[in-house]
Amino acid sequence: MKIEPPEQYNATLYFKDGTPLENFCPKVAFRNGEIRVFDVMPYLNGPIFEPLHDPKYFSLVAVDDISGSIFGLNGADFCPDFVYSLPDVSIKEAATVKIATELA
């Protein structure tokens, strides 16, 4: 028996690759070919995301090939559908985010 995924399921939005940038704005490649940079700092709330506030720990973020999500070593992850819904920030905007974060 073949199990069909839910209608809203879209495997093409899974992450194919990801690079954590120094400014908490990872650059991700989706399986549909799109490459985006997004600012995760506003979403690093709660105890599970607390370790990701450390830039050294954040630099270890990777893509889980099985689930297609971005994850931290402690199990915190970002769903590809959620990330895809976020505004794409350019590298220049990502640098501005870094400066604003350092000033806060």
Residue pairs with C-beta under 8 A, 6 or more apart in sequence:
5 11
10 81
11 31
11 68
12 30
12 31
12 32
13 30
13 31
13 32
13 68
13 80
13 81
13 84
14 30
14 31
14 68
14 69
14 80
15 28
15 29
15 30
15 31
15 63
15 68
15 69
15 70
15 80
15 83
16 29
16 30
16 31
16 63
17 28
17 29
17 63
18 26
18 27
18 28
18 29
18 61
18 62
18 63
18 70
19 26
19 27
19 28
20 26
20 58
20 59
20 60
20 61
21 27
21 37
21 94
22 55
22 59
22 98
23 94
23 95
23 97
23 98
23 101
24 39
24 40
24 41
24 44
24 52
24 55
24 58
24 97
24 98
24 101
25 37
25 38
25 39
25 40
25 89
25 94
25 97
25 98
26 37
26 38
26 40
26 61
26 70
27 35
27 36
27 37
28 35
28 36
28 37
28 38
28 63
28 70
28 83
29 35
30 36
30 80
30 84
31 68
36 83
36 84
36 88
37 88
37 89
37 90
37 91
37 93
37 94
38 83
38 86
38 87
38 88
38 89
39 86
39 89
39 94
39 97
40 52
40 78
41 97
41 101
43 49
43 78
44 50
44 52
44 53
48 74
48 75
48 76
49 72
49 76
51 57
51 72
51 73
51 74
51 76
52 58
52 61
52 72
52 76
57 72
57 73
58 72
60 72
60 73
61 70
61 71
61 72
62 70
62 71
63 69
63 70
63 71
64 70
64 71
64 77
67 77
68 80
69 77
69 78
69 79
69 80
70 77
70 78
70 80
70 83
71 77
71 78
89 97
